[in-house]
């Protein structure tokens, strides 16, 4: 899956997280970090519905996470 998002001014990197159940905070897993507004997420199972969220990080720490987006892997 290729994720694309709008940029944030002043960020250093973005943290991308995913889960199968967005209602369970403990189930969110970090997929990676990137300094770009794009990330490829590999190793996903076809037919499974994944949920993603993104947070910007700057010198002051992590920002709030984005709205959750649901994507079914094909």
PDB file with SEQRES, HELIX, SHEET and CRYST1 records, atoms N, CA, C and O in Angstrom:
SEQRES   1 A   74  UNK UNK UNK UNK UNK UNK UNK UNK UNK UNK UNK UNK UNK          
SEQRES   2 A   74  UNK UNK UNK UNK UNK UNK UNK UNK UNK UNK UNK UNK UNK          
SEQRES   3 A   74  UNK UNK UNK UNK UNK UNK UNK UNK UNK UNK UNK UNK UNK          
SEQRES   4 A   74  UNK UNK UNK UNK UNK UNK UNK UNK UNK UNK UNK UNK UNK          
SEQRES   5 A   74  UNK UNK UNK UNK UNK UNK UNK UNK UNK UNK UNK UNK UNK          
SEQRES   6 A   74  UNK UNK UNK UNK UNK UNK UNK UNK UNK                          
HELIX    1 AA1 UNK A   25  UNK A   27  5                                   3    
SHEET    1 AA1 2 UNK A   2  UNK A   4  0                                        
SHEET    2 AA1 2 UNK A  38  UNK A  40 -1                                        
SHEET    1 AA2 4 UNK A  29  UNK A  34  0                                        
SHEET    2 AA2 4 UNK A  13  UNK A  19 -1                                        
SHEET    3 AA2 4 UNK A  49  UNK A  58 -1                                        
SHEET    4 AA2 4 UNK A  61  UNK A  62 -1                                        
SHEET    1 AA3 2 UNK A  49  UNK A  58  0                                        
SHEET    2 AA3 2 UNK A  69  UNK A  72 -1                                        
CRYST1    1.000    1.000    1.000  90.00  90.00  90.00 P 1           1          
ATOM      1  N   UNK A   1       0.855  -1.174   0.000  1.00  0.00           N  
ATOM      2  CA  UNK A   1       0.000   0.000   0.000  1.00  0.00           C  
ATOM      3  C   UNK A   1       0.896   1.230   0.000  1.00  0.00           C  
ATOM      4  O   UNK A   1       1.893   1.281   0.720  1.00  0.00           O  
ATOM      5  N   UNK A   2       0.537   2.221  -0.811  1.00  0.00           N  
ATOM      6  CA  UNK A   2       1.261   3.482  -0.837  1.00  0.00           C  
ATOM      7  C   UNK A   2       0.389   4.531  -0.150  1.00  0.00           C  
ATOM      8  O   UNK A   2      -0.739   4.785  -0.573  1.00  0.00           O  
ATOM      9  N   UNK A   3       0.916   5.133   0.905  1.00  0.00           N  
ATOM     10  CA  UNK A   3       0.215   6.188   1.642  1.00  0.00           C  
ATOM     11  C   UNK A   3       0.788   7.537   1.233  1.00  0.00           C  
ATOM     12  O   UNK A   3       2.006   7.703   1.173  1.00  0.00           O  
ATOM     13  N   UNK A   4      -0.077   8.492   0.954  1.00  0.00           N  
ATOM     14  CA  UNK A   4       0.310   9.874   0.643  1.00  0.00           C  
ATOM     15  C   UNK A   4      -0.509  10.805   1.519  1.00  0.00           C  
ATOM     16  O   UNK A   4      -1.681  10.541   1.786  1.00  0.00           O  
ATOM     17  N   UNK A   5       0.109  11.901   1.970  1.00  0.00           N  
ATOM     18  CA  UNK A   5      -0.615  12.858   2.809  1.00  0.00           C  
ATOM     19  C   UNK A   5      -0.037  14.247   2.607  1.00  0.00           C  
ATOM     20  O   UNK A   5       1.070  14.403   2.091  1.00  0.00           O  
ATOM     21  N   UNK A   6      -0.797  15.257   3.019  1.00  0.00           N  
ATOM     22  CA  UNK A   6      -0.345  16.636   2.944  1.00  0.00           C  
ATOM     23  C   UNK A   6       0.732  16.893   3.990  1.00  0.00           C  
ATOM     24  O   UNK A   6       0.741  16.269   5.051  1.00  0.00           O  
ATOM     25  N   UNK A   7       1.619  17.797   3.691  1.00  0.00           N  
ATOM     26  CA  UNK A   7       2.727  18.084   4.598  1.00  0.00           C  
ATOM     27  C   UNK A   7       2.361  19.022   5.731  1.00  0.00           C  
ATOM     28  O   UNK A   7       1.375  19.755   5.660  1.00  0.00           O  
ATOM     29  N   UNK A   8       3.167  18.985   6.769  1.00  0.00           N  
ATOM     30  CA  UNK A   8       3.024  19.890   7.905  1.00  0.00           C  
ATOM     31  C   UNK A   8       4.254  20.782   7.975  1.00  0.00           C  
ATOM     32  O   UNK A   8       5.379  20.300   7.840  1.00  0.00           O  
ATOM     33  N   UNK A   9       4.052  22.059   8.183  1.00  0.00           N  
ATOM     34  CA  UNK A   9       5.161  22.991   8.306  1.00  0.00           C  
ATOM     35  C   UNK A   9       5.875  22.777   9.644  1.00  0.00           C  
ATOM     36  O   UNK A   9       5.225  22.660  10.684  1.00  0.00           O  
ATOM     37  N   UNK A  10       7.197  22.728   9.618  1.00  0.00           N  
ATOM     38  CA  UNK A  10       7.985  22.623  10.835  1.00  0.00           C  
ATOM     39  C   UNK A  10       8.227  21.208  11.326  1.00  0.00           C  
ATOM     40  O   UNK A  10       8.890  21.022  12.346  1.00  0.00           O  
ATOM     41  N   UNK A  11       7.707  20.206  10.628  1.00  0.00           N  
ATOM     42  CA  UNK A  11       7.927  18.837  11.080  1.00  0.00           C  
ATOM     43  C   UNK A  11       9.329  18.378  10.685  1.00  0.00           C  
ATOM     44  O   UNK A  11       9.920  18.891   9.735  1.00  0.00           O  
ATOM     45  N   UNK A  12       9.848  17.407  11.428  1.00  0.00           N  
ATOM     46  CA  UNK A  12      11.121  16.773  11.067  1.00  0.00           C  
ATOM     47  C   UNK A  12      10.873  15.437  10.390  1.00  0.00           C  
ATOM     48  O   UNK A  12      11.474  15.133   9.359  1.00  0.00           O  
ATOM     49  N   UNK A  13       9.990  14.644  10.971  1.00  0.00           N  
ATOM     50  CA  UNK A  13       9.614  13.345  10.404  1.00  0.00           C  
ATOM     51  C   UNK A  13       8.133  13.086  10.674  1.00  0.00           C  
ATOM     52  O   UNK A  13       7.488  13.793  11.448  1.00  0.00           O  
ATOM     53  N   UNK A  14       7.622  12.063  10.020  1.00  0.00           N  
ATOM     54  CA  UNK A  14       6.272  11.580  10.265  1.00  0.00           C  
ATOM     55  C   UNK A  14       6.362  10.158  10.808  1.00  0.00           C  
ATOM     56  O   UNK A  14       7.215   9.378  10.383  1.00  0.00           O  
ATOM     57  N   UNK A  15       5.487   9.826  11.742  1.00  0.00           N  
ATOM     58  CA  UNK A  15       5.342   8.464  12.240  1.00  0.00           C  
ATOM     59  C   UNK A  15       4.059   7.900  11.635  1.00  0.00           C  
ATOM     60  O   UNK A  15       3.003   8.529  11.701  1.00  0.00           O  
ATOM     61  N   UNK A  16       4.161   6.708  11.044  1.00  0.00           N  
ATOM     62  CA  UNK A  16       3.009   6.039  10.451  1.00  0.00           C  
ATOM     63  C   UNK A  16       2.694   4.800  11.287  1.00  0.00           C  
ATOM     64  O   UNK A  16       3.563   3.961  11.519  1.00  0.00           O  
ATOM     65  N   UNK A  17       1.442   4.695  11.737  1.00  0.00           N  
ATOM     66  CA  UNK A  17       1.012   3.552  12.536  1.00  0.00           C  
ATOM     67  C   UNK A  17      -0.157   2.852  11.847  1.00  0.00           C  
ATOM     68  O   UNK A  17      -0.894   3.462  11.072  1.00  0.00           O  
ATOM     69  N   UNK A  18      -0.313   1.551  12.146  1.00  0.00           N  
ATOM     70  CA  UNK A  18      -1.434   0.792  11.604  1.00  0.00           C  
ATOM     71  C   UNK A  18      -1.976  -0.161  12.658  1.00  0.00           C  
ATOM     72  O   UNK A  18      -1.319  -0.458  13.656  1.00  0.00           O  
ATOM     73  N   UNK A  19      -3.198  -0.632  12.407  1.00  0.00           N  
ATOM     74  CA  UNK A  19      -3.852  -1.600  13.288  1.00  0.00           C  
ATOM     75  C   UNK A  19      -4.952  -2.299  12.509  1.00  0.00           C  
ATOM     76  O   UNK A  19      -5.355  -1.849  11.436  1.00  0.00           O  
ATOM     77  N   UNK A  20      -5.430  -3.400  13.061  1.00  0.00           N  
ATOM     78  CA  UNK A  20      -6.604  -4.071  12.517  1.00  0.00           C  
ATOM     79  C   UNK A  20      -7.859  -3.658  13.273  1.00  0.00           C  
ATOM     80  O   UNK A  20      -8.973  -3.856  12.788  1.00  0.00           O  
ATOM     81  N   UNK A  21      -7.681  -3.077  14.472  1.00  0.00           N  
ATOM     82  CA  UNK A  21      -8.806  -2.642  15.300  1.00  0.00           C  
ATOM     83  C   UNK A  21      -8.518  -1.248  15.853  1.00  0.00           C  
ATOM     84  O   UNK A  21      -7.806  -1.118  16.849  1.00  0.00           O  
ATOM     85  N   UNK A  22      -9.060  -0.205  15.224  1.00  0.00           N  
ATOM     86  CA  UNK A  22      -8.746   1.164  15.648  1.00  0.00           C  
ATOM     87  C   UNK A  22      -9.316   1.541  17.014  1.00  0.00           C  
ATOM     88  O   UNK A  22      -8.957   2.581  17.567  1.00  0.00           O  
ATOM     89  N   UNK A  23     -10.192   0.716  17.558  1.00  0.00           N  
ATOM     90  CA  UNK A  23     -10.787   1.009  18.860  1.00  0.00           C  
ATOM     91  C   UNK A  23      -9.930   0.541  20.024  1.00  0.00           C  
ATOM     92  O   UNK A  23     -10.223   0.864  21.176  1.00  0.00           O  
ATOM     93  N   UNK A  24      -8.884  -0.210  19.744  1.00  0.00           N  
ATOM     94  CA  UNK A  24      -7.979  -0.715  20.783  1.00  0.00           C  
ATOM     95  C   UNK A  24      -6.641   0.018  20.664  1.00  0.00           C  
ATOM     96  O   UNK A  24      -5.808  -0.339  19.831  1.00  0.00           O  
ATOM     97  N   UNK A  25      -6.435   1.037  21.492  1.00  0.00           N  
ATOM     98  CA  UNK A  25      -5.227   1.870  21.421  1.00  0.00           C  
ATOM     99  C   UNK A  25      -3.950   1.038  21.516  1.00  0.00           C  
ATOM    100  O   UNK A  25      -2.955   1.352  20.862  1.00  0.00           O  
ATOM    101  N   UNK A  26      -3.970  -0.014  22.320  1.00  0.00           N  
ATOM    102  CA  UNK A  26      -2.770  -0.835  22.518  1.00  0.00           C  
ATOM    103  C   UNK A  26      -2.381  -1.625  21.271  1.00  0.00           C  
ATOM    104  O   UNK A  26      -1.256  -2.117  21.189  1.00  0.00           O  
ATOM    105  N   UNK A  27      -3.286  -1.757  20.296  1.00  0.00           N  
ATOM    106  CA  UNK A  27      -2.998  -2.544  19.091  1.00  0.00           C  
ATOM    107  C   UNK A  27      -2.295  -1.763  17.988  1.00  0.00           C  
ATOM    108  O   UNK A  27      -1.853  -2.358  17.006  1.00  0.00           O  
ATOM    109  N   UNK A  28      -2.181  -0.445  18.126  1.00  0.00           N  
ATOM    110  CA  UNK A  28      -1.517   0.355  17.094  1.00  0.00           C  
ATOM    111  C   UNK A  28      -0.028   0.014  17.069  1.00  0.00           C  
ATOM    112  O   UNK A  28       0.625  -0.037  18.112  1.00  0.00           O  
ATOM    113  N   UNK A  29       0.503  -0.222  15.860  1.00  0.00           N  
ATOM    114  CA  UNK A  29       1.918  -0.552  15.676  1.00  0.00           C  
ATOM    115  C   UNK A  29       2.561   0.454  14.732  1.00  0.00           C  
ATOM    116  O   UNK A  29       1.959   0.872  13.743  1.00  0.00           O  
ATOM    117  N   UNK A  30       3.779   0.833  15.048  1.00  0.00           N  
ATOM    118  CA  UNK A  30       4.526   1.741  14.173  1.00  0.00           C  
ATOM    119  C   UNK A  30       4.960   0.982  12.931  1.00  0.00           C  
ATOM    120  O   UNK A  30       5.617  -0.055  13.025  1.00  0.00           O  
ATOM    121  N   UNK A  31       4.592   1.500  11.774  1.00  0.00           N  
ATOM    122  CA  UNK A  31       5.025   0.927  10.498  1.00  0.00           C  
ATOM    123  C   UNK A  31       6.364   1.509  10.063  1.00  0.00           C  
ATOM    124  O   UNK A  31       7.116   0.878   9.320  1.00  0.00           O  
ATOM    125  N   UNK A  32       6.650   2.708  10.531  1.00  0.00           N  
ATOM    126  CA  UNK A  32       7.906   3.341  10.168  1.00  0.00           C  
ATOM    127  C   UNK A  32       7.857   4.839  10.339  1.00  0.00           C  
ATOM    128  O   UNK A  32       6.846   5.411  10.746  1.00  0.00           O  
ATOM    129  N   UNK A  33       8.985   5.465  10.016  1.00  0.00           N  
ATOM    130  CA  UNK A  33       9.114   6.921  10.048  1.00  0.00           C  
ATOM    131  C   UNK A  33       9.682   7.372   8.714  1.00  0.00           C  
ATOM    132  O   UNK A  33      10.455   6.655   8.079  1.00  0.00           O  
ATOM    133  N   UNK A  34       9.294   8.560   8.299  1.00  0.00           N  
ATOM    134  CA  UNK A  34       9.791   9.102   7.046  1.00  0.00           C  
ATOM    135  C   UNK A  34       9.814  10.622   7.121  1.00  0.00           C  
ATOM    136  O   UNK A  34       9.028  11.223   7.853  1.00  0.00           O  
ATOM    137  N   UNK A  35      10.697  11.234   6.379  1.00  0.00           N  
ATOM    138  CA  UNK A  35      10.732  12.696   6.289  1.00  0.00           C  
ATOM    139  C   UNK A  35       9.928  13.188   5.084  1.00  0.00           C  
ATOM    140  O   UNK A  35       9.797  14.393   4.870  1.00  0.00           O  
ATOM    141  N   UNK A  36       9.391  12.249   4.298  1.00  0.00           N  
ATOM    142  CA  UNK A  36       8.616  12.596   3.105  1.00  0.00           C  
ATOM    143  C   UNK A  36       7.116  12.505   3.401  1.00  0.00           C  
ATOM    144  O   UNK A  36       6.716  12.025   4.462  1.00  0.00           O  
ATOM    145  N   UNK A  37       6.294  12.966   2.461  1.00  0.00           N  
ATOM    146  CA  UNK A  37       4.842  12.925   2.603  1.00  0.00           C  
ATOM    147  C   UNK A  37       4.277  11.664   1.942  1.00  0.00           C  
ATOM    148  O   UNK A  37       3.151  11.662   1.444  1.00  0.00           O  
ATOM    149  N   UNK A  38       5.073  10.599   1.947  1.00  0.00           N  
ATOM    150  CA  UNK A  38       4.706   9.372   1.256  1.00  0.00           C  
ATOM    151  C   UNK A  38       5.420   8.215   1.931  1.00  0.00           C  
ATOM    152  O   UNK A  38       6.556   8.347   2.387  1.00  0.00           O  
ATOM    153  N   UNK A  39       4.725   7.057   1.989  1.00  0.00           N  
ATOM    154  CA  UNK A  39       5.364   5.874   2.547  1.00  0.00           C  
ATOM    155  C   UNK A  39       4.741   4.635   1.920  1.00  0.00           C  
ATOM    156  O   UNK A  39       3.522   4.552   1.765  1.00  0.00           O  
ATOM    157  N   UNK A  40       5.590   3.671   1.559  1.00  0.00           N  
ATOM    158  CA  UNK A  40       5.136   2.381   1.068  1.00  0.00           C  
ATOM    159  C   UNK A  40       5.133   1.420   2.248  1.00  0.00           C  
ATOM    160  O   UNK A  40       6.134   1.286   2.952  1.00  0.00           O  
ATOM    161  N   UNK A  41       3.994   0.748   2.462  1.00  0.00           N  
ATOM    162  CA  UNK A  41       3.872  -0.238   3.544  1.00  0.00           C  
ATOM    163  C   UNK A  41       3.768  -1.611   2.884  1.00  0.00           C  
ATOM    164  O   UNK A  41       2.802  -1.898   2.176  1.00  0.00           O  
ATOM    165  N   UNK A  42       4.766  -2.452   3.121  1.00  0.00           N  
ATOM    166  CA  UNK A  42       4.826  -3.793   2.542  1.00  0.00           C  
ATOM    167  C   UNK A  42       4.425  -4.845   3.565  1.00  0.00           C  
ATOM    168  O   UNK A  42       4.268  -4.551   4.750  1.00  0.00           O  
ATOM    169  N   UNK A  43       4.262  -6.075   3.090  1.00  0.00           N  
ATOM    170  CA  UNK A  43       4.031  -7.211   3.971  1.00  0.00           C  
ATOM    171  C   UNK A  43       2.620  -7.331   4.501  1.00  0.00           C  
ATOM    172  O   UNK A  43       2.389  -8.004   5.506  1.00  0.00           O  
ATOM    173  N   UNK A  44       1.666  -6.683   3.836  1.00  0.00           N  
ATOM    174  CA  UNK A  44       0.277  -6.741   4.286  1.00  0.00           C  
ATOM    175  C   UNK A  44      -0.437  -7.926   3.632  1.00  0.00           C  
ATOM    176  O   UNK A  44      -0.037  -8.386   2.563  1.00  0.00           O  
ATOM    177  N   UNK A  45      -1.486  -8.411   4.275  1.00  0.00           N  
ATOM    178  CA  UNK A  45      -2.229  -9.568   3.798  1.00  0.00           C  
ATOM    179  C   UNK A  45      -3.367  -9.134   2.887  1.00  0.00           C  
ATOM    180  O   UNK A  45      -4.177  -8.295   3.281  1.00  0.00           O  
ATOM    181  N   UNK A  46      -3.450  -9.690   1.660  1.00  0.00           N  
ATOM    182  CA  UNK A  46      -4.539  -9.340   0.749  1.00  0.00           C  
ATOM    183  C   UNK A  46      -5.906  -9.645   1.374  1.00  0.00           C  
ATOM    184  O   UNK A  46      -6.078 -10.660   2.049  1.00  0.00           O  
ATOM    185  N   UNK A  47      -6.871  -8.755   1.140  1.00  0.00           N  
ATOM    186  CA  UNK A  47      -8.223  -8.923   1.632  1.00  0.00           C  
ATOM    187  C   UNK A  47      -8.471  -8.399   3.039  1.00  0.00           C  
ATOM    188  O   UNK A  47      -9.617  -8.325   3.482  1.00  0.00           O  
ATOM    189  N   UNK A  48      -7.408  -8.036   3.741  1.00  0.00           N  
ATOM    190  CA  UNK A  48      -7.535  -7.568   5.123  1.00  0.00           C  
ATOM    191  C   UNK A  48      -7.714  -6.055   5.145  1.00  0.00           C  
ATOM    192  O   UNK A  48      -7.059  -5.333   4.394  1.00  0.00           O  
ATOM    193  N   UNK A  49      -8.607  -5.581   6.013  1.00  0.00           N  
ATOM    194  CA  UNK A  49      -8.846  -4.148   6.185  1.00  0.00           C  
ATOM    195  C   UNK A  49      -7.885  -3.620   7.251  1.00  0.00           C  
ATOM    196  O   UNK A  49      -7.918  -4.058   8.401  1.00  0.00           O  
ATOM    197  N   UNK A  50      -7.033  -2.677   6.858  1.00  0.00           N  
ATOM    198  CA  UNK A  50      -6.066  -2.065   7.767  1.00  0.00           C  
ATOM    199  C   UNK A  50      -6.478  -0.624   8.035  1.00  0.00           C  
ATOM    200  O   UNK A  50      -7.100   0.022   7.191  1.00  0.00           O  
ATOM    201  N   UNK A  51      -6.131  -0.132   9.206  1.00  0.00           N  
ATOM    202  CA  UNK A  51      -6.384   1.250   9.597  1.00  0.00           C  
ATOM    203  C   UNK A  51      -5.039   1.935   9.809  1.00  0.00           C  
ATOM    204  O   UNK A  51      -4.135   1.367  10.422  1.00  0.00           O  
ATOM    205  N   UNK A  52      -4.913   3.154   9.302  1.00  0.00           N  
ATOM    206  CA  UNK A  52      -3.663   3.901   9.392  1.00  0.00           C  
ATOM    207  C   UNK A  52      -3.907   5.274  10.003  1.00  0.00           C  
ATOM    208  O   UNK A  52      -4.987   5.850   9.873  1.00  0.00           O  
ATOM    209  N   UNK A  53      -2.872   5.785  10.674  1.00  0.00           N  
ATOM    210  CA  UNK A  53      -2.861   7.166  11.169  1.00  0.00           C  
ATOM    211  C   UNK A  53      -1.425   7.660  11.113  1.00  0.00           C  
ATOM    212  O   UNK A  53      -0.478   6.873  11.114  1.00  0.00           O  
ATOM    213  N   UNK A  54      -1.281   8.983  11.063  1.00  0.00           N  
ATOM    214  CA  UNK A  54       0.030   9.605  10.890  1.00  0.00           C  
ATOM    215  C   UNK A  54       0.156  10.775  11.860  1.00  0.00           C  
ATOM    216  O   UNK A  54      -0.804  11.508  12.099  1.00  0.00           O  
ATOM    217  N   UNK A  55       1.357  10.935  12.416  1.00  0.00           N  
ATOM    218  CA  UNK A  55       1.648  12.085  13.285  1.00  0.00           C  
ATOM    219  C   UNK A  55       2.955  12.717  12.840  1.00  0.00           C  
ATOM    220  O   UNK A  55       3.903  12.020  12.480  1.00  0.00           O  
ATOM    221  N   UNK A  56       2.997  14.035  12.867  1.00  0.00           N  
ATOM    222  CA  UNK A  56       4.232  14.761  12.593  1.00  0.00           C  
ATOM    223  C   UNK A  56       5.041  14.907  13.872  1.00  0.00           C  
ATOM    224  O   UNK A  56       4.484  15.005  14.965  1.00  0.00           O  
ATOM    225  N   UNK A  57       6.360  14.919  13.725  1.00  0.00           N  
ATOM    226  CA  UNK A  57       7.271  15.075  14.857  1.00  0.00           C  
ATOM    227  C   UNK A  57       8.213  16.233  14.552  1.00  0.00           C  
ATOM    228  O   UNK A  57       8.763  16.325  13.454  1.00  0.00           O  
ATOM    229  N   UNK A  58       8.397  17.124  15.541  1.00  0.00           N  
ATOM    230  CA  UNK A  58       9.362  18.206  15.381  1.00  0.00           C  
ATOM    231  C   UNK A  58      10.222  18.279  16.645  1.00  0.00           C  
ATOM    232  O   UNK A  58      10.210  17.350  17.452  1.00  0.00           O  
ATOM    233  N   UNK A  59      10.950  19.347  16.819  1.00  0.00           N  
ATOM    234  CA  UNK A  59      11.850  19.490  17.969  1.00  0.00           C  
ATOM    235  C   UNK A  59      11.111  19.505  19.306  1.00  0.00           C  
ATOM    236  O   UNK A  59      11.725  19.299  20.352  1.00  0.00           O  
ATOM    237  N   UNK A  60       9.813  19.745  19.283  1.00  0.00           N  
ATOM    238  CA  UNK A  60       9.022  19.801  20.514  1.00  0.00           C  
ATOM    239  C   UNK A  60       8.341  18.473  20.835  1.00  0.00           C  
ATOM    240  O   UNK A  60       7.718  18.339  21.889  1.00  0.00           O  
ATOM    241  N   UNK A  61       8.451  17.493  19.943  1.00  0.00           N  
ATOM    242  CA  UNK A  61       7.854  16.176  20.171  1.00  0.00           C  
ATOM    243  C   UNK A  61       6.829  15.814  19.124  1.00  0.00           C  
ATOM    244  O   UNK A  61       6.760  16.426  18.058  1.00  0.00           O  
ATOM    245  N   UNK A  62       6.024  14.801  19.448  1.00  0.00           N  
ATOM    246  CA  UNK A  62       4.993  14.312  18.525  1.00  0.00           C  
ATOM    247  C   UNK A  62       3.786  15.228  18.519  1.00  0.00           C  
ATOM    248  O   UNK A  62       3.362  15.734  19.558  1.00  0.00           O  
ATOM    249  N   UNK A  63       3.241  15.432  17.327  1.00  0.00           N  
ATOM    250  CA  UNK A  63       1.976  16.132  17.208  1.00  0.00           C  
ATOM    251  C   UNK A  63       0.835  15.144  17.359  1.00  0.00           C  
ATOM    252  O   UNK A  63       1.060  13.952  17.570  1.00  0.00           O  
ATOM    253  N   UNK A  64      -0.373  15.632  17.253  1.00  0.00           N  
ATOM    254  CA  UNK A  64      -1.554  14.770  17.326  1.00  0.00           C  
ATOM    255  C   UNK A  64      -1.613  13.875  16.090  1.00  0.00           C  
ATOM    256  O   UNK A  64      -1.132  14.239  15.017  1.00  0.00           O  
ATOM    257  N   UNK A  65      -2.214  12.698  16.264  1.00  0.00           N  
ATOM    258  CA  UNK A  65      -2.382  11.810  15.125  1.00  0.00           C  
ATOM    259  C   UNK A  65      -3.486  12.333  14.215  1.00  0.00           C  
ATOM    260  O   UNK A  65      -4.409  13.019  14.654  1.00  0.00           O  
ATOM    261  N   UNK A  66      -3.364  11.993  12.945  1.00  0.00           N  
ATOM    262  CA  UNK A  66      -4.369  12.341  11.947  1.00  0.00           C  
ATOM    263  C   UNK A  66      -5.654  11.552  12.200  1.00  0.00           C  
ATOM    264  O   UNK A  66      -5.708  10.673  13.061  1.00  0.00           O  
ATOM    265  N   UNK A  67      -6.670  11.886  11.438  1.00  0.00           N  
ATOM    266  CA  UNK A  67      -7.861  11.029  11.421  1.00  0.00           C  
ATOM    267  C   UNK A  67      -7.434   9.657  10.924  1.00  0.00           C  
ATOM    268  O   UNK A  67      -6.454   9.530  10.190  1.00  0.00           O  
ATOM    269  N   UNK A  68      -8.160   8.653  11.319  1.00  0.00           N  
ATOM    270  CA  UNK A  68      -7.875   7.278  10.900  1.00  0.00           C  
ATOM    271  C   UNK A  68      -8.438   7.034   9.505  1.00  0.00           C  
ATOM    272  O   UNK A  68      -9.550   7.453   9.184  1.00  0.00           O  
ATOM    273  N   UNK A  69      -7.644   6.344   8.681  1.00  0.00           N  
ATOM    274  CA  UNK A  69      -8.055   5.986   7.328  1.00  0.00           C  
ATOM    275  C   UNK A  69      -8.063   4.472   7.218  1.00  0.00           C  
ATOM    276  O   UNK A  69      -7.113   3.809   7.636  1.00  0.00           O  
ATOM    277  N   UNK A  70      -9.146   3.916   6.651  1.00  0.00           N  
ATOM    278  CA  UNK A  70      -9.261   2.473   6.446  1.00  0.00           C  
ATOM    279  C   UNK A  70      -8.917   2.133   5.004  1.00  0.00           C  
ATOM    280  O   UNK A  70      -9.415   2.772   4.078  1.00  0.00           O  
ATOM    281  N   UNK A  71      -8.067   1.127   4.810  1.00  0.00           N  
ATOM    282  CA  UNK A  71      -7.659   0.700   3.480  1.00  0.00           C  
ATOM    283  C   UNK A  71      -7.660  -0.830   3.441  1.00  0.00           C  
ATOM    284  O   UNK A  71      -7.046  -1.483   4.286  1.00  0.00           O  
ATOM    285  N   UNK A  72      -8.363  -1.396   2.440  1.00  0.00           N  
ATOM    286  CA  UNK A  72      -8.347  -2.846   2.263  1.00  0.00           C  
ATOM    287  C   UNK A  72      -7.233  -3.201   1.279  1.00  0.00           C  
ATOM    288  O   UNK A  72      -7.178  -2.685   0.163  1.00  0.00           O  
ATOM    289  N   UNK A  73      -6.374  -4.067   1.708  1.00  0.00           N  
ATOM    290  CA  UNK A  73      -5.249  -4.508   0.878  1.00  0.00           C  
ATOM    291  C   UNK A  73      -5.763  -5.454  -0.211  1.00  0.00           C  
ATOM    292  O   UNK A  73      -6.561  -6.349   0.068  1.00  0.00           O  
ATOM    293  N   UNK A  74      -5.303  -5.255  -1.454  1.00  0.00           N  
ATOM    294  CA  UNK A  74      -5.708  -6.156  -2.537  1.00  0.00           C  
ATOM    295  C   UNK A  74      -4.511  -6.907  -3.082  1.00  0.00           C  
ATOM    296  O   UNK A  74      -4.655  -7.714  -4.000  1.00  0.00           O  
TER     297      UNK A  74                                                      
END                                                                             
